[in-house]
Amino acid sequence: MAREFTSVGVVGLGTMGAGIVEVFARNGIDVVAVEISAPALERGQATLTRSTDRAVAKGKLDPADRDALLDRVTFAVGLDALHAVDLVIEAVPEHLDLKQRIFAELDRVCKPDAILATNTSSLSVTEISVATSRPNQVIGIHFFNPAPVMKLVEVIRTVVTSADVVADVEALCARLGKVDVTINDRAGFIANALLFGYLNHAVALFESNYASREDIDAAMKLGCGLPMGPLALMDLIGVDTAYEILDTMYRRGGRDRRHAPVPLIKQMVTAGLLGRKSGRGFYTYERPGSPVVVPDEATPVAPADAFSEGGRAIAKVGVVGSGTMATGIIEVFARAGYEVVSVTRGAEKSASICEAVKTSLNKGVVRGKLSEEERDGALGRITWSATLDHLADVDLVVEAVVEELSVKKALFASLDEICKPGVVLATTTSSLPVIEMAMATQRPADVVGLHFFNPAPVMQLVEVVRTIRTAPETVATARAVCAALGKSSVVCGDRSGFVVNALLFPYLNDAVKMLEASYSTTDDIDHAMKLGCGYPMGPFELLDVVGLDVALAIQRELYLELREPGFAPAPLLEHLVTAGYLGRKTGRGFRDHTHR
Ligand SMILES: NC(=O)c1ccc[n+]([C@@H]2O[C@H](COP(=O)([O-])OP(=O)(O)OC[C@H]3O[C@@H](n4cnc5c(N)ncnc54)[C@H](O)[C@@H]3O)[C@@H](O)[C@H]2O)c1
């Protein structure tokens, strides 16, 4: 029989603690909520009231249930109020000495059989447990932010945590409607170990002016379907908390440089820019604690139109290539009303890409996404050619040929000879340096990257890649074209992986390394990222969809360009690719898809 928990204590009512109080009280458990001082207690109480009021306003909670929920919570200053509870969860700032002091005190105050739990994200639960005389009753219960919303709880057992305690806590998680994964005590557990390298990298991109905060966040939301971008997430987590987590992970997790907090984070903490809780972090909020972003001096001013920034008028577009991306891009331009000239390497290829575009447009008609007239109109705007000379009078060329530098460079040299002056020359490369293509022409200022995502007609995002030679009006034109296509564009520098792949693939590679180290299973790691961080797919699901060979190639490029030891491809990924386990396309990758 699992143990009944009738009352629990929560220590620290900040970002996490207040949410944890709500989770317990919502599920009919009495809570004693304690803070260090009266003002802090008041703040915590106000957070809880605001959150439950919001739930009522959104129709997610009955007013009567809210009152009952709040009645279950007793507020107090100091740990003495916790003498009768069955379980305590500590959620004070991420400092080992502070947590150890609190656990020593809890050990003194609490009933002998009370379970003592920490919500630490990165500190050693074992080191915290030895501050008590009952390390076998100490456990990690790691909730995710916001605690009332996120389904995942990581349960961390140390080498001495008793099996009964683990079982009781697992049963409690189920009662709270949470999904738990039980794991050993390692820095960052599952989710944070995979998340924080990514967050730190995103801050580094922002710090180096590689892309704006809005563009970095939009790229990850639109390119990967994440619920929020990394910088907005840093603000939600708390910049100070994120700093402590990174710092601890760096020191505990083998001094991986990717966890060494980038200098900007420390500067922001020192300056009091802590994120939502202080009203200002990477973004500015309506008031402290508010989720509402308000404009500040860094908010981009939308130009009146592209032409005010020197953008050029584009009416006729050439698309070179006959693969998946070219097919999608032709469709996107034709549907948006552009005249399109498709150029392939031969009549046969032209016939097959023409068929592919027709099939896709017909599917759109069947699904009610466009009318028959729109389909016919789009098809009527496309000419099919096997000769680059037909690009002499287009205003924009989008190159989507094979991902080989020599081929692309030769093509750009030809385009330079054929195309009229003032044309914008764009490459859809996802891994090659755009500047290489630019320098194959006599007009590098007119060359830009237009990185579409697959499938192009569906994916909202386009990365506009600016080289050190790209003219501002070329970028303005590219952005205006994306807007006319109904796409969101983000502008970034010419570095391997641009924004999305540079941030996504090292995370996927880290997940493979975690699996390789036997720390957890594919299912638990996928669960952790979906339920703890709201990702639409877990890393192994995504790798199987993307293709392990594609992932390996991108990861290799990132490693070769940036020489970051942490980016070295996971040996397991290499082995799976060698074995021909490439994911869904071969029936097997991290999972076997043949029987599904
Ligand atoms: N922020 C997140 O997204 C997140 C997610 C999961 C876990 N965590 C972990 O949860 C813990 C709390 O983080 P947070 O972001 O809520 O921090 P926070 O700074 O928002 O809140 C900490 C609270 O603890 C209180 N406190 C400090 N000393 C205390 C004491 N001696 N006694 C009682 N209360 C005290 C503070 O007044 C403050 O209200 C950390 O271990 C963190 O790593 C954070």
Ligand as a Chemical Component Dictionary entry (heavy atoms), coordinates in Angstrom:
data_LIG
# 
_chem_comp.id                   LIG 
_chem_comp.type                 NON-POLYMER 
_chem_comp.pdbx_formal_charge   0 
_chem_comp.three_letter_code    LIG 
# 
loop_
_chem_comp_atom.comp_id 
_chem_comp_atom.atom_id 
_chem_comp_atom.alt_atom_id 
_chem_comp_atom.type_symbol 
_chem_comp_atom.charge 
_chem_comp_atom.model_Cartn_x 
_chem_comp_atom.model_Cartn_y 
_chem_comp_atom.model_Cartn_z 
_chem_comp_atom.pdbx_ordinal 
LIG N1  N1  N 0  12.701 28.332 -12.331 1  
LIG C1  C1  C 0  12.538 27.164 -12.909 2  
LIG O1  O1  O 0  12.118 27.100 -14.090 3  
LIG C2  C2  C 0  12.826 25.886 -12.160 4  
LIG C3  C3  C 0  12.303 24.678 -12.633 5  
LIG C4  C4  C 0  12.482 23.518 -11.880 6  
LIG C5  C5  C 0  13.224 23.564 -10.718 7  
LIG N2  N2  N 1  13.763 24.744 -10.283 8  
LIG C6  C6  C 0  14.496 24.732 -9.025  9  
LIG O2  O2  O 0  13.608 25.164 -8.010  10 
LIG C7  C7  C 0  14.324 25.834 -6.974  11 
LIG C8  C8  C 0  13.725 27.230 -6.796  12 
LIG O3  O3  O 0  13.914 27.985 -7.979  13 
LIG P1  P1  P 0  13.001 29.232 -8.321  14 
LIG O4  O4  O 0  13.237 29.531 -9.756  15 
LIG O5  O5  O -1 11.624 28.999 -7.837  16 
LIG O6  O6  O 0  13.711 30.366 -7.448  17 
LIG P2  P2  P 0  13.134 31.799 -7.006  18 
LIG O7  O7  O 0  14.292 32.653 -6.802  19 
LIG O8  O8  O 0  12.041 32.230 -7.914  20 
LIG O9  O9  O 0  12.440 31.471 -5.585  21 
LIG C9  C9  C 0  13.135 31.053 -4.456  22 
LIG C10 C10 C 0  12.326 31.420 -3.216  23 
LIG O10 O10 O 0  12.933 30.868 -2.072  24 
LIG C11 C11 C 0  12.823 31.782 -1.004  25 
LIG N3  N3  N 0  13.824 31.506 0.016   26 
LIG C12 C12 C 0  15.144 31.833 0.018   27 
LIG N4  N4  N 0  15.731 31.412 1.148   28 
LIG C13 C13 C 0  14.779 30.788 1.877   29 
LIG C14 C14 C 0  14.771 30.161 3.164   30 
LIG N5  N5  N 0  15.863 30.072 3.880   31 
LIG N6  N6  N 0  13.606 29.658 3.612   32 
LIG C15 C15 C 0  12.479 29.742 2.892   33 
LIG N7  N7  N 0  12.429 30.339 1.669   34 
LIG C16 C16 C 0  13.570 30.842 1.169   35 
LIG C17 C17 C 0  12.993 33.123 -1.677  36 
LIG O11 O11 O 0  12.427 34.161 -0.880  37 
LIG C18 C18 C 0  12.242 32.923 -2.993  38 
LIG O12 O12 O 0  10.877 33.283 -2.895  39 
LIG C19 C19 C 0  15.777 25.849 -7.414  40 
LIG O13 O13 O 0  16.424 24.745 -6.849  41 
LIG C20 C20 C 0  15.678 25.668 -8.930  42 
LIG O14 O14 O 0  16.825 25.117 -9.484  43 
LIG C21 C21 C 0  13.543 25.897 -10.982 44 
# 
loop_
_chem_comp_bond.comp_id 
_chem_comp_bond.atom_id_1 
_chem_comp_bond.atom_id_2 
_chem_comp_bond.value_order 
_chem_comp_bond.pdbx_ordinal 
LIG N1  C1  SING 1  
LIG C1  O1  DOUB 2  
LIG C1  C2  SING 3  
LIG C2  C3  SING 4  
LIG C2  C21 DOUB 5  
LIG C3  C4  DOUB 6  
LIG C4  C5  SING 7  
LIG C5  N2  DOUB 8  
LIG N2  C6  SING 9  
LIG N2  C21 SING 10 
LIG C6  O2  SING 11 
LIG C6  C20 SING 12 
LIG O2  C7  SING 13 
LIG C7  C8  SING 14 
LIG C7  C19 SING 15 
LIG C8  O3  SING 16 
LIG O3  P1  SING 17 
LIG P1  O4  DOUB 18 
LIG P1  O5  SING 19 
LIG P1  O6  SING 20 
LIG O6  P2  SING 21 
LIG P2  O7  DOUB 22 
LIG P2  O8  SING 23 
LIG P2  O9  SING 24 
LIG O9  C9  SING 25 
LIG C9  C10 SING 26 
LIG C10 O10 SING 27 
LIG C10 C18 SING 28 
LIG O10 C11 SING 29 
LIG C11 N3  SING 30 
LIG C11 C17 SING 31 
LIG N3  C12 SING 32 
LIG N3  C16 SING 33 
LIG C12 N4  DOUB 34 
LIG N4  C13 SING 35 
LIG C13 C14 SING 36 
LIG C13 C16 DOUB 37 
LIG C14 N5  SING 38 
LIG C14 N6  DOUB 39 
LIG N6  C15 SING 40 
LIG C15 N7  DOUB 41 
LIG N7  C16 SING 42 
LIG C17 O11 SING 43 
LIG C17 C18 SING 44 
LIG C18 O12 SING 45 
LIG C19 O13 SING 46 
LIG C19 C20 SING 47 
LIG C20 O14 SING 48 
# 
